[in-house]
Amino acid sequence: MLCNSCGKELQPGETYCGCGTAVGTSRVARHRRRLGILWMGYAIFTLLSGMMMLFIGVTAILSSGRMSHWEEGVEVSATLFQNAVPALIGALVLVWGIVSLMAGRGLLQRVSWGRKLAVVIGIFSLLFSFLFGGVMGAVLFNPIFSLCSILFGTALGTYTLWVLMSRKAKREYDAVSGQS
């Protein structure tokens, strides 16, 4: 076991390190597993949403000659670009889901890149949860889905940065992953 403060190796049964720090688990060690599970759950939710949006987009592309809308009493056929937008958004959401899944797996397996990837997607989650949540809700015509995506993405991004961006988080994560 390593000291959370100075990183010195401790003997089993020691309750205090030579630097005066009480021996115990660090904040990163306590929250790493929970954070990894939350990212995996978020990734599954995102992947399902992306697949649904991709299905809607591909269906729209394949039926591009039959899709239309009304403007000023005249039926106007939808262009290929208009039909491809949901597919493009679905593909981007799928990529986001895969990256989120990788971050959750990295945190659960305690690999060195897990913390870095989780911090990066935590920041992007804060920045883009409104964008992805709003777009997915608009495409799927479901305001409840949009609200859940915005709230959960913002909360998960905040929680990730709170756990992994403290002053000692890098050292604590390295100690947990055995890379000190």
N, C-alpha and C positions, 0 to 999 in steps of 0.2 A: 504494500500500500504506500502511496505517496502523500506527502503533506500538500494540502490545498494551497498553502501560502507560498512556501519556498521550493517545493518540489522534491525535498529530500526523502529518500526511501526510509520508511518506518518499519519497525519490528512489529510482529503480531502482538496485540494486547496493549500497545502504547496508547495512551489517551491524549498526550500532549507532545508536540514536536519540540525540538531544541529551540526553535524560533519563538515559541510561546503560543502557537496556534493550536486550538483544540482540534483533535483528529475527528473527522466525520466526512460525510459525503458532500461534495460540492453542489452548487446549484445546477451546473450543467449535468452532473451525474444523476441528480434527482429528476430532471426534466427531459433528458435526452430521449429516453424510450417513449414517453408520452408524446413528445413532439414528433418523433418518427412515425408513430401510429396515426397521429392526426394528419400528417402530410400524406400518408398512404391512403387514408380515408378520403381526404380532399382530392387526391389524384384519381381515385376510382370514380368519384362523383363527377369530376371534370372529364375523364375519359368517356363515361357514359353520355354526358352532355355533348361532347365533341362528336361522338359517333352518330348521335341523333341529328345533329346539325349537318354533318357530312352526308347522311342519308337524305335529308331534305334537299340539300344542295345538288346532289347527284341526280335525284329524282327531277328536280327543276331543270337541270341541264338536259337530261334525256328527253324531257317533254317540252323542250324550248319552243317548238313550233306551235304547241297547243296552249302555252301559258299566255295569258293576256290580262289586261286591266282596262278600266274605263276612264277616259279623260274627256270631260266636257261632252258627254253623250256619245263619244266615238270609242269603239273598241280598238285598243292599241296592243300589238303583240310585244311581249317582253323580249329584250335583246339577250344575247348569250351572256354578256357581262352581268346584266341584272340577275340572271339565273345562276351565275357562277359565284356571286358574293357569298351566299350561305355556305357553299362548299369550301371556299377559301377560309372563311371564319371558322368553320368546323375543323379544317386541317390545322389551323393555328391553335385552336383549343386542344386538339389532340396532342400537339407538340408540347403545350403547356402541361398537360396531364402527364405525359411521359417524363418530363423534367421533374415534376413534383413527385412522381413515383420514385425516380432515381434519388432524389433528396431524402425522402422518407426511408428508403432502403439503406442509403449511406449512413444515416443517423442510427438506424437500428443495428447495422453491422459494425458500427464504430470505425469506419474507414476515414482516412485523413481528409479526403475531399468532401466528405459528408457535411461538415460544418460550413465550409466555404460555399458549397452549392445551396445549402439551406439559407444562408445569410443573403445570397444574391436573389433567390426566388422569394425570400421574405420581403425584401425591398420592392421587387417587382410586384408582389402580391399587394402591397400597400398602394403602389402607384396605379396598377391596372385592374384591381378588383372591381372598381366602379365601371371601367370600360368593358371588361369581359362580362360582368354580371348584367350590365345594361344591354349590351348587344345580344347576349344569349337570351335574356328575357324578352327582348323585342323580336328576335327571330322565332323563338318558340311561343310567343304570345302568352307568356306566363309571368305575371308580376311577382308571384310568390317565389318562383325559382330565382328571379333576378334579385329580390331582396335577400334571400338566403345566401346566394353567391356573394353578394356585396358584404354582408355582415360577417360571414364565416371567413372569407378571404382577408378582410381587414383584421379581424381578430387573430387569425392564424399568423399573419405577417407581423403583427405587433408582438405576439407571444414569442415568435421565433427570434425577433431582434432583441427582446428582453432577455431571453435565455442565452443567446449565443453572441451578443455584442457587448457584454460587460467588460470591465478592464481585465479581469482574470480569465475570461471565457476561453481564450485560445489555449492557455496553459492547462486549464481544467479539462478541456476536451482532449488535448494531447495526453493527459494523464489517464483519462478514461479509455482512450483508444490504444494506450500502451505505446505511444510514440515519443515519450519525453526523452 
